[in-house]
Amino acid sequence: MTSWVGRTAVEIAAAVREKRVTPREVVAEHLARIERLDGRIGAFRVVRAGAALVEADEVGARADLAELPLAGVPVAVKDNLAVRGESMRVGSAATPRTPADEDHVTVARLRAAGAVVVGLTNVPELCVFGTTEGVHGTSRNPWDTSRTAGGSSGGSAAAVAAGFTPIALGNDGMGSLRIPAANCGLVTIKPGHGVVPAGIGDGDWFGMSENGPLATTVEDARLMLSVLADTEVPHSQEPAPRSVAVSLRSPLAGVAVARPYTNAVREAAGLLAVAGHRVRRADPPYPLSLSLTALAHWTAGTSVDAQGLDPRLLTRRTRVHAALGRRFVAKVRGGESRAALRRRLEPFFAEHDVLLMPALARRSPKAGPWHERGWLRNIAVNSAYSPMTPPWNLTGWPAAAVPFGMLPSGAPCAVQLVGRPGSEAELLEIAGQLEKLHAWERTARIS
């Protein structure tokens, strides 16, 4: 019997469209893997086993089955996006248990394309931190279960890396797609502002949060992005030579980048040079104030999301984060500091098409009850390991994480690609070249 676990979304959808397999068979096989293994991984808050099988049968009966780009593909959804009939808890005890009346627009688009939602994935409370744990569970890296999957789309990344679903939906306000993707050996792209509908929380963290795909291949990430996006994402068969800037430094002053991540960037740069790109070392002119700008927006976004929730039901680290952010809300709402950062970085991206840099500064922290630990300890750990992603939320420009090599522990390493507005297709083209030149193992070996 053919196994569909571990197959790509492209492969599954083609087989379903050609009626070589039914959506029910595909979904049932993935649900069985979730039931058997998720107790060790903690990817899901809710598994929709019965509902997913019913919905798989509905997909199989659709008159337009032969045209569906995601026909019968199981998908996991981050638990800060509404799924019809399910509560949205956002990792907290303070959020309501009321089932959603309608799907979030991105979930609706996935379903319209033929995907089947098998569950809602774990997140840290209010999606604040780069580790995923809390009252609803702890998400571990399937490649190294002693380590966190990352956050805040940690459960979604763990689900894909563990082979529970071939693709997952997440979002990214300060790195929340790229951080767990880098930890778990996945491809992701945080699209630029306005490419994919947002509607995340109360105000999208002032326009910094974007919805996007998590996948094991560039082709799957491109397919999912094309379903989510408001406009078509072009696909070039012959990638043009690009000007690639290579930077090894952290955007946040005083944070060191560990050797495995700098080595990955150097090796990736060498491959791109051989492929015909114009590659040279160049650091973006990050301002010294970037750390404070990032902290102000990060805390202010949490402050807005925490409004109306009972503070007694929030964890201490979230309460402190939100309380600090209240003093910044009025200042960051105007967008002046983000506009100033864009103006400072625009000349760099006028000279270089793409920035190649580390995706993380070091491996992810140990999995554990970080939600029970102090705010300062959480901030220190998050800043030390994931300082590479926030600038591109502040600018609103697209950025991708691409697996590249392995850490000494056997967990994946990764690089990050950043481009100017509208360069999503270019980033995916270069990611595809890296995939071809330096292929990665797509799914963690767990059994």
N, C-alpha and C positions, 0 to 999 in steps of 0.2 A: 504494500500500500504506500502511495506517495505521501510523504510528510510535508505539511505546509508551514509548520513552525520553522522559522529561520529563513523562509523565502522573503524576497522583497515585495513591497507593495505593488510594484510594476508587474512582477511575475504572477502574484495572486490575482490581480485584477484581470490580466490577460486570460488566465485559466478560467476564471468565472465567466468572463464575457464569451469565451469559446465553449462554455458548458462542459469543460473537462472536470470541474469540481463545482459543488454548490456552495453558496455562501454559508449555509448551515454547517457543512462539513468543515470549512475553514475556521469558522468562529468556534465551533465545538472543540476542535483540536487546541486552539489557543486558550480557551477557557479551562480545559483540562490541565494544561501546563501551569496556568495561574494558580489553580487549586492545589496543585502538587508542590509548587515551589515558592509562592509569594510569601509564605510564612517566614522564609529566611531573608527575603529581600525587602518587603514592606513597601512595594510600589503603590498599592491601591488602598484608598479609603473605602471605596464601594466597588464591588464587582457586580455588574448587572447581568448575571448569568441567564436567568429566565428571559428577561426583556431583550437581551442581545440575540438570543436564538429566535425569538418571535420576529425581531426586526430583520434578522438575516433572511428568514423565510420571505418577508415582505420585499426585500431587495431582489431575491431570486425570482419573484413573481412580477417584477416590474417590466412593462412593455419596452422600456428603453434600456434594458440591461446591456445590450451590445454596445451602447454608447457611453457607459458610465466609466469615467477615468479611475475611480476607486472601487469598482464593483466588488462587493463582498470583503473588503479589506478591514480587518479589525483595527480599531484606533482607540487609544487612551486619551482622556481629556483632563487637563489640569483642573484641580478643584477650586478655581476662582473664575470659572466660566460656566454659565448656566447650561444645564442639560435638562431638557423637559422631563418632568416627573421625579427629579432627584433634588435633594437639598444641596446647597452650595455652602460649605462650611469654612473654606479658606483657612484651614488648619487651626481653627479656634473653637473654644467652648462658648465664646461670646456671640457667635453668629447664629441666626435663626435656623431652625430645622425645617422650615417650610419648603415644600417641593416647588421647583421652578415651573411656571406656566408655559414658558417658551424656551427654545434653544437660543443660546447666544448666536449671533450671526455667523461666526466662524464655524460653530458646531453644525448649524443648519446647512452651511455650504458643504461641509464634509459629508453630511448625510445625503444631500442632494446629489453628490457625486458617487454615491453608492457605499460609502463607508458605514461600518457598524460600530457604535460606541459600546465597548465592553466594560468600561469602568471609569471612575473618577480617581485621580491620583493624588497622593499625599503632597502637602506643601508645608513649609514652616508657617507659623501664625502670621496672617495677613501678608504672607509672601515677602517678608522683610529680609531674611538672612540667606546666606549662601550655603547653609546646611539645612537638611529637611528632617525635622523631628517635631514632636509635639503630642498633644492629647490624642490625636488620631493615628499615631504611628511614627516609626522611624524608617526612612528610606536609605538603604545601603547600596553601595556600588557593587553590582553583580560580579565585577572582576576581582574585587577585594572587599569582602563583606565586613571587614573590620573598619572600613572607611565609609564616610558619608557619600551618598550619591551626588551631593552638592545641592544647590538651591537657587531660586526657589522652585524651579520646575524639576525638582529632584525625583519625585515619584514617576513623572512622565519619562524622564531619561532612564531611570532604572527599569521601567516596563519594557522599553525598546531594547536596551542592552541585554536584558534577560531573555529576550525572545517571546515575551508575553504578547506583544503586538509589533508589527513591522514599522509602524509610525505612531507618533503621539503629538498632541497639540499642547503647546506651552506658551509662555510669554516671558518678556524680558524688560525689566525696568532699570536694572543696574548691572545686568549680566545674567539674568535668571534662566535664559536658554543656554548661553555659551558656557557658563560655569559647569553645570551638570553634564552638558554634552562633552566638554573637555575631559571631565572625570571619567565618563562612562564610554568613551570611544565612539561618539556619534557625530554625525554631521548636523549642523543647524545653521540657520541664518536669521539674524534679527533684521527684519526689513527696515528700510528707511521710513521716516514718518509719512503716513498717508497711503502707503502701498497696500496694507491689509487693514481692515477695520479693527479698531482697538476696543473701546468700551470695556476697560478693565478697571474694576473698582469705581471710585468716585473721582473721575477726572484723569485717569491714566497716568497718575503721578506727574501731572502738569505736562502731559504730552510725551513723556519719556518712555512709556511702556508700549510694547508692540507684541502682537501675537505672531507665532511662527512655528515651523515644523521641527521635529526631532526625528532623525532617520538614520539608517545604517549605510546608506549610499547617497551620493550626490544626486543621482537620478531620482530617487524617492523624495529627497528634499525638494528638488525642483518641481516634481509633480505635485506634491502637497502644497507648495507655495503658489503654484499656478491655480489651484483650486481655491485657496484662501484669498488671493489677491483681487483687487478691484479691476486690474488690467492684466493683460497677458504678459507673462515673463518669457522673453525671447530665449531661444536656445540655438546657439551658434555651433555648427559642426566643426568649424575651423577657427579655433580661438586665435585672435589677433595678438601680436606681441604687445605687451604692456610695459609701462615704466613702473617698476616695483621698488619701493623703499623698504629697507630692512632695518628694523629697530629692535634692540635687545633690552632697552631700559624700561623700567616701570613708569607709567604716567604719574604716579603718586610719589612724591619725593621721599627718599629714605627707605624705600622698600626694595629689597634685593630680589633678583630673579634666580632661581636655582638652575644649576647647570643642565639638567635634562631638558628643560624648556628652552634655554638659549641654544643648546646643541640641536634641538629639533628645528628651530628657526634657521640656523646656519645650513643644515642639511637640506631643508626645503628650499632655501634660497638658491643653493647650488643646483638643484634639480630644475628650478624655474629658469635659471640662467642657461642651462643646457638646452631647455625647451625653446629658447629664443627670446625670452623676456629680457628687458634692460634692467638689471638688478644692481642696486648699490646701497650702501649703508647710509642712512639718514634718519635722524630722530625728529619727530614732530616737536614744535616749540610749545610744549605744555607749560602753562603758567604755574608758578609756585603756589598760587591760591587754589589750584584744582582740588586739592584734598578738602578744603573747607567748602568749596562750591558743591562738591559731590555729597558731603555730609549734610549740608543744608537741604538739598533736594531730597535726599534719601529719607531723612527724618521728617521733613514736611509732608512728603507723600504718605507716610505712615500716619501722621497726625490727622490728615484728612480722612483716610480710610477708617480710623478708629472712632471717628465722630459717631455718636449714637449707640455705640456698644458699651455694655456694662464694664467699666474698668476692673471691677472685682473679678471678672471672669477672664481677663487678659493676663498673660504671664508677665512677670516683672520686667523682663528685657523689652517686651513690646511697650509696656506702659512708659518706661523711661525713654525709649526711642520716640514715642509719640509726644510725650511732654516736651522733650527738647525741640522737636519739630514745630511745635505751635508758634514759637517765636520767629520762625523763618517763613511761615506760609505766605504772609503778605509780600515779603521781599521776593520770593522765588516765583510767585504767581505771575508777575509782570514779564518774566523771561529775559530780563536785561543781561544777567550773567551768562545765560546760555547763548544769547546772541553775540556777546563779546567773545566767548570761546570759539564760536563758529568763525567770526571775523579773524581771529588769531590763527586758526588752522586752515582756512581756505587757501591761502597762498601755497601752503605745503601740498595740498591736494590738487592745486592747479599745476604743480610741477610733477607730481607723481600720481599715476592712476590708482595704484593700490598700495596699501601699507601691509607688510607682513611682520607680525610680532608674536610674542608668546600669548597663548590663551590664558594661562595661569602663571603665577609666580612660583608655586610649589604644589606638592600633592595635597589632596583634600585632607581635612582633619579626621581624626578618629570619629566613627559613629558613636553617638551617645546622647544623653539628655541635655543637649545644649540649651533647650528652652528652660531648664531649671537653673542655669548658671547666670552669673551676673552680666549686665549690659556691657561693661568695659571689656570683660573677657571675650564676649562674643564679637565686639567691634575689633579688638586686636587680632583675633584669629581670622576673621573675614578679610580684614584689610591686608594682612600678611600674605594670604594665599590667593586672593582674587582682586588685585588692584588694576588689572589690565583692561577691564570691560567698561567701567562707568563713563569714560569720556564720550563714547559713541552713542550712549543714551542721551547725554547732555546736548550733543550736537544734533541728534536725530538722524544720523547717517547709518547706512547699512554696515553690518559686521557679521562675519561667519566664523564658526569654529570648525576645524577640520582635524580628524585624528592623524597623528604622525608619530609613529614609533611607540615604544613602551618605556615605562619607568622601571627602575630596578626591582620594584615590588611585583612587576608583572601586570600592573594596571596600565591603561592607555595614557599616552602623552598627546599633546595637541598644539596646533598653531592657530593663530587668528588672522583673518583677512579683513581689512577695512577699506571702504571706498567712499567716494563722493556720492551725493544724492543721485538716485536713479541707477546705481551701478550693481544692483542685485544680480543681474545676468552675468556681468563680468566676474563678480566674485565666485559665482557658481561655476563658471567656465574654468577659472584657475583652480578651484577646489577639485574639479573633475580631472584636471591634469595631474594634480598631486595624487589623487586616488589611482590614476592609471600608472603613474611612475613609482608609487610607494604604497601599494595596496595594504589594507589593514584587515585584520580578522573582525568580522562584523558583529558577532554575538558571543557573549561570555559563555564559557563552558561550565555550566552548572547542571546538576542532575540529581 
